Amino acid sequence: MKIHNIVALALLLTTAACSPQKKYPLQSKQAASGDWTLPYGEWSFTFVTPRDLMADTSHVRIIDTDGYLYTFYMLDPTFQSPDSINNWASDIRGPSVNFNKVKKPPQYIVFCWDSYADQKTYETRAVFGPETWQRMKTPA
């Protein structure tokens, strides 16, 4: 009987983990105060490195302006900017995005990335506010 309960619990946890987004009470008052629907349907992101500082992003978590948590284990490849040598190039374009997409602009993002230069893993966090969300709503 105990094995049956353990199997049922494992199946329940597996099915819960397969959900691409979960609603959490993580919507800030600023995010709740506006309509952050994007005119182009979804927000996508990519990671770009300078030419000689290769890195790879391995894990991303985003809380969007609706309070949904997105967790990414499968990501689009990290792109190297060939023109970014001593400083960032003025026009950086990444490859097409297949996996890195969310429905609303981000309130918060945390991502883990592996540096090939020093063979270490880093975690970077960023918080975004209404000014950034407004810029994301404006097609460029």
C-alpha angles and dihedrals in degrees: 000000000000091000090053091053092048092050091048091050092048091051091048092051091046093052092047091050092053093065109108094213136019129197112236129174087252100115111123120225089247092054092047091051096066145043106250096176108145118232091221096051104248145022119241131189138194135185122236129189132193114264098261100033103074119190138162127218112224107174136016133184122187132183108203128207090268090058096252118146115220119192119195123196094155109057138174112258119276108253126223117219105222093197095051103091113132094004138003116290115244094238115042120174124178128206123275115292120236106159108015099086137124132177100237136026116279125261092185137006132186122183137177120217136180118225115213091194097064100014094238137126120232136191119213126189131193134182119205128202140199094281090059093043089053091051089051090053091055112083113232 
